[in-house]
Amino acid sequence: MSLWTRSLAARFICFTLLSLMLSQAIVFFISWDEHGQAIRKAAKGEIFSRSASLARVLEATPPSLQTDILNASNTSSARYWISTNGLKDASAWREEAWERLAQPLPRMSFAGHSVPAEVRPDFARNTASSSGASSQWVDLRPEAWPLSRPAKFLYLDDATGMGLAVQLANGAWLNTAFAKPAQDGFWTSKSTLALGLSALSLSIIAVFAARGIAQPLRRLAVAAEAFGRGQEIVPLPETGPDDIRRTAEAFNRMQARLHRFVDDRTRMLAAIGHDLRTPLTSLRLRAEFVPDGDVREKMLSTISEIQTMTEATLAFAREDATAESTRTVDLSALVESLCDDLAELGYDISFSEGQKISYSCRPDALRRACRNLVENAIRYGERARVSVERQAESVEITVSDDGPGIPDSAKEQVFTPFFRMENSRNRETGGVGLGLSIARTIVRHHGGDIVLTNKQKGLQAVISLPALEGGPPPPISRPVAVAKDVASTLEKAGPSSVATPTAAIH
């Protein structure tokens, strides 16, 4: 069942072999009865012809030679004898016929040479085999067989067994009994070998056919997974059957359209951030001339906050526009070097060493996501404990702190761009509220996610990355801009998301 659900070739082979077995069964049921009828018809014609010839010979020879002629005419499947006391009823004649067929052929001498007797094979006589045989004699008209006189005929069993009685000129009856062992069944060595060779050849053809279909689908799946992780892949080859080719064309068009959309949104975001600099500078200059000192300080504080947010957005868009190739790195070493750098700056941070984990990613972007989580843990939880572990189907980077945690209702809101909680985990103002949003966007473009969990003491943030299968993804030219999630959510954020300068989440 595992192979059936995972392999297209296995399904093709199963369907092919099932079709082969069904076709063979249909052919067998259709042709087997016709085959038996043809054999019986041929045997019947042979018995009629031999009996007619033997009757002519016996009538033309002296009675003293008839016994030798009958013995010479007997074969392993036919017996001939003459009855002078009239013809018996069908049941008694049938019993006598089976007894004569079961007897071995007598020894015969020809010109001093002795020919060993040929033993007649044992005929299986049972009620089932003769249940369908005619119970009474059937009169044969002269036009139904070679002689111009009538004869009597009956079947010995449901197979090839049959009997014939024809009256000679002297009034005696020439009796003929014919039977052959049951014909070979359908499953002979030759038919089994032929069926096996047919199944093998069809299975090989099915494997190649399945590979021809599965390879483009596998290539499409790998490309879609890489594209979902934020990579720009080379266009898929638009070859093969129409259905496969149209699928590849649709995927390539989708990739190009998304690239254009993301590039346009990123450029628009950068342009907005750039164009806001001039009016903000003008507002700052005018605020300097406000005579009321308290009003002037509030205005300058608000303008500074807006400018900080604008600069952060512009820096994010500018940084994301820089191309970064995907490459395989030691993920544990990457996170450990980040922790060492922050520890040298005097932060309380510890890293639990684990096994070496090779992972294909965009290391600079992933390092930035980890840094944002670690800095949040240090800022709002006093210290950070970091570890990297490989799970069955994922790689997890865990960042824990000793802070008060966050309300369950805010676990998703903290990932919204520019969102800052009203009740901060620290009385001091944090950043602009892009840190967690950027971190989750980067992680999701690697195919993973970030989950926040409150512990008995502190908050635990877990970066869960999918375990890569089949090696690194295909070559890329540049990453898809991770700012597309931020750009789309900026429109939804609105003024309410920047309502308070008290930042709880960087």
N, C-alpha and C positions, 0 to 999 in steps of 0.2 A: 504493500500500500504506500510505503514511503517513496519507492521508486515511481509508482503510478502518479503520485501527486507532484513529484519534483521533476520528472523527465518527460519531455514531449516525445522523445524517441521511444520510450517504453509504451506510451499510449498508442503511437503509430504501430508498433510491433504487435501489441495486443489486438488492436482493431484489425490489422492485416491478417493475423493468424485466425482470429474469430471469423473473418470473412472467408478465409480459405477453408476452415472446417465446415462452415455452413454450406458453402458451394459444393464441397465434396459430399456432404450428407445429402444435399438435394439431388446431385447427380446420381448418387448411389440408389436412393429410393426410386428415382425415375427409371434408371437404366437396369437395375438389378432384376426386376421382374421381367422386363423385356428380354434381358439376357437369358434368364431361365426358360422363358417361352421359346426363344430361338433355339436353344440347345435341345429342348424337348421336341420341337418340330423337326429338327435335323435328325434326331435319333429315330423318330417315328417314320420319317421317310426312308431311312436306312433299313429299318426292320421290314417295312413293306416290300422294299426292293429285294432284300435277301430271301425273305419268305417266299415271294413269288418265284424267284429263280430256283430256289431249292425245291419247291413244289413241282416245277416243270422237270427238273432233273430226276426226282424220285419216280415220277410217272413214266419216265423214259428208260428206267433201269430195272433189272430183275429184283424181286424182293430180297434175294440173298445178299445183295450189295447195299441195301438201304441202311442197315445198321452202321456199316463203315462210313457211308456218306454222311450220316447224321453226326457220328463222332468226329469226322474231319471238319464238319461245319461249325462245331461248337467252339466258342471263344470264351475269353475270361468274363465277358459281360453278356453273353447270349447262350441259351441252351435250346436245342431242338430235339423233339421226340414225337413218336407216332403213337396214337391211341386207337385201338381197333374196337373198343367197347363203347364207342360213342363219346360225345363231349360232356364233360362234367359241368355241374353248375359253377357259377362264378367263384363262390367262396372256396369250394373244394379245389377247383383248378388253381386258384391263387396260392393256396397252401402248398400244393404240389410244385408249383413254379418256384416258390422260394426255396423249397428243399432241393430241387435240382440245381438252382443257381448257387447254393451253398456247397455243393459237392465239388471236389477237385476234378479236373479234366483227367480222363484215363490216359495211360501210356499208349502210344501209337508207334508202330514200326513202319519204316519206309525203306525198302530195299536193303534190309539187314541193319539199318541204323535205328537205334532206340532214342526216342525223343522224350526227355523227362516231362512228367506231368506239370502243368501250370496250375498252381493252386488258386482257386477263386477267392478273392478277398471277401472277408466276412461282411455280409450286408446287415446293417442294423435294422431289425424288424421290430416295430413297436406300433402300438395302436394309433399314436399320434401321426406317424408317418403315412399310414394308409387310411386314415379317417376320411380324407377327401377323395379317395379313389372311387371310381364308379363301382357300384355294388353288383351290377348285372352286366351281362354281355351286351355289346352294342353292335348291331348289324352294320357291316360296311357294304355299301352298294358297289356294283362292279365299276362304276365310274370314279369311285373314291380311292381305288388302289390299282396296281398294274394288271391283275388278272381280270378276266371277263366273268368270273364267278364270284358270288358273295362270300364274305368272310365275317368272323366275329372278332371284336376287339374289346379290351378293357385295360384300365390302368392298375398297376400294382401298388403304387404309392403316389404321393404328391410331388415326387421328384421326376426322375427319368424312367422309373420302372413301368413296363407295359407288357401286355401279352396279346398274341394273335393266334387265331385258330382258323385253318382253311381246310375244307374237305377235299380229299383227293378223288381221283376218278374211281378207285376201287372201294370207296365208301369210308376209308380210314380218315383220321384227322391229323394233319400236321400241326403241331403245337410249337409256338415260339415264345420264349420268355426272355425279356431283355431288362437289364438294370445295371446301373453304374453307381459306384460310391458317390456320396453327396459331393457336389462340386465345392471347390475351395471357397472359404469365406472371403470377404472383402479385404480383411487385414492379413494379407500374405506378406512375405518378406519383401517382395518386389513392390507391392503397393505402399508398404510402410516406408521403404527406402525412397520411393518417388515422392511421397507426401513430405518426408523429412527434407529432401533436397528442395522441394518447392517452398516449404516453410523457411528454410535457411536463406534461399535467394530472395524471397519476398521480405524477410527481416532485414537483410543487408540493404535492399532498396529503400525500405522504410526508414532505416537509420540515416541514410544520406538525404532522404526527403525531409526528415525531421530536422536534421542539422541545417539544411538550407533555409528552413523557416525559423528555427530557434536562434541561429546565429545573429540575424538582423534584429530579432526581438531582444536578445541578450545585449547586443550593442546599444540598442535604444534604451534599455533599462539602466545600463551603466552610465550612459550619457545623461539620462534624466536625473539619476542620483547625483552625479557630479554637478550638474546644473543647479539642482536644488541646494547644494552646498556652497553655492556662490561662485562657481567656476565657469569660465567661458570656454567651452569645448569647441574643437574643430567641427565643422558641419558634417553630419552623417552622410555617407555615400547614398545617393538617390538612385539605387539600382534594384534589380530583382523584379518579381511580379508586381502587378499594378497595386495591389493592396499594401504590400511592403513598401513600395516606392512612394506611394501617396502618404503613408505614415511618416516616412523619413522627411519628405518635403514639408509636411505640416509641422513637424518638430523643428526643422531648421527655420521655417518662417516664424514660429512662436519665439524661438531664441532671438532672432533678429529684432522682432518687434519689442520684446522685453528689454533688449539692450538699448534700443532707441528711446523707449519710455524712461528707463532708469537714467540714461545719460541726460535726457532733457530735464528731468526733475532735479537731478544733481546740479546741473548748470543753473537752473532757475533758483535753487536754494542758495547757491554761492552768489548769484547776482543780487538776490534780496539782501543777504548779509552784507555784501559790499556796498550796495546803494544806501543802506541804513546808516553807514558811517557819517556821511555828510550831514544829514539832519540832526543826528545825535551830537555831533561836534557843535553845530549851530545852537542847539538847545543848551549845551553846557556853557557856551560863551554868554548866552543871554541870562542863564541862571546866576552867573557870577555877579550880575548887576542888580539882583534883587536885594532891596535894602533890609528886609526882615531876615535876620540870621537863621532863625529856626526853619522858616519856609525855604530859605536858600539851601540849607543842609539837607532837608528832605528831598528837594528837587534834585540836588546833585547825587544823593544816594540812589534815587530811583533811576536817574539817567545812567549811573554807573552800573547798576544791576542790568539794565537793558543792554548796555554796551558789552558787558561781560557775557551775557547770553548770546548776543550777536557774534562776538568774537569766537565763542566756543562752537557755535553752529558753522561759522565760516571755516574754522580750523578743521572741524570734523569733515566737512565736504572737501576741503583741500587735501587733507590727509588720505581720504578714501579714494581720491582720484589717482593716487600713486599706485602703479601696478605692483603686485606682489605675486610671485609664482608659488604654486603649491610644491612642497618638497617634503621629504620624509625626515623627521627629526626625532631625537630622543625626548619624549614629552616630559619624562621625569626630570631630565637635566634642564629642560627649558624652564619649568616651574621652579626648580631649585635655584637656578641662577637669578631669577626674579626675586626670590626670597632673600638670597644673599645680598643683592643690591640694596634692597630696602632695609635689611638688617644693618648694613654699613652706614646707613643714614640715621641710625639710632632708634629704629622702630622695634617694638617687641614682637618678633615674628619667629616662628619655628617651623621647620619642614621635616616631615617623617619620610625618611628614605625608604624607597621600595625598589621593585624590580625595574629593569630597563624596559621601557615601552616605546617601540618605534611606531610613529604615527605620521600619516601623510596629512599635512595641513598647511595653512598660511601662518607661519610661526609668529610674525610680528603682530598680526591681528589677534591671534589667540593669546599672545603674551599681554596685549593691551587689555583684553577682557579679564584675564586673571588679575592683572594689576588693579583694575577698578574694584574688583571684589575684595582683594587684600587690603587696599587703602580704605575702603568702607569699614572693613572689620577693625582695622587699627583705629580709625577716627571715632567710630561709634561703639566699639566693643573693647577698647583698651589694648587688645592684643589679637594676633591672628595665628591660627594653627592650620597648616596646609599639608595635604597629602594627595598622592596620585595612586590609584588602584585600578587594576584591570578586572572587570567583571565578566560574566559569561558572554554578554552581548554588547557590552559598552565599556568605555574607559571613563572613570569618574575622577574629577578634581574637586576636592572638598576643602572649603574654607570655613573655619569655625572661629567664633569670638566669645567673649565673656560679657557682652552687653545685655541690656534688658529685652532684646528682641523687638518684634514689631507686631501689631495686631493682625489677626488672620484676615480681616477684611481688607487690609492694605497690601497683601502679598503680591497681588497682580498690579495694583495701582503704582507701586514703586518703580515698575518697569516703563511707565509712561514717560515720554520725553518731557523734561522740565517740571516733573511732579516732585513736590517737596512736602513732606508731612507737616501737619500743624503742630503735633506734639513730637518734637524731635527726640532722638535718643541721645542727643548732645545739645546743650544749651547754646553752643557756638554755631554760627551759621556755616552750612556746608557749601557745596559747589552749586552749579546751576541746574542740577537734576538730569544730566545726560549720561552719567556714569553707568548706571545699571541698564539703561536703554541701549547704550552702545554695546555693553558686554553681552546682553541677551541677543541683540541683532547679530553680532559676530558669531556667537555660538550656534545660533539657529542656522546661519549660513554655512556652518560646518555640519549640519544635519543633526545637531543636538539641541539641548535646552538647559535652562538654569532653573532650579527649584530651591525655594527658601523654606526652611523648617525651623520652628522654635524648639529649642531644647530646654532642659531644666535650667540651664544657665547659658544664656547667649543664643545667637542665631547661627544657623548652619546653612551655607550656600553651596550647592552641589552643581558643578558643570558636568553634564552627562553627554558624552560624545559617542556616536555609534562606532562599534568595532568594524574596521574596514575589512572587506572580504575581497579576495582575488587580487591583492596587491594595490599599488597606488592607482589613482584615477588617470585617465588619458591626459596627454599633454595639453596645456592651456596657453593662451596668449596673454590673458589678463583676467583678474577676478571681476565678477559682477559687483557693482557698487553696493556696499552694504548700507548705504544711506537711504535706500529706497523705503525701508520700513520707517526710518526716522522722518523722511520727507512726507510720507503719507500720513503719519500720525501728527506731524506738526500742524496740518490743516485742522485736525480734530481737536488739538490741544486747546486752542482758544485762549482768551485772556485769563480764564479762571485758573489755568494751570500755573500761572505766574503770579498768583494773588499775594503770596506772602514771601518775604525775604528770609524766613526762618527755614533753612534747609536741613532736612534730616537725612536725605539720601543723596549722595554725590552723583 
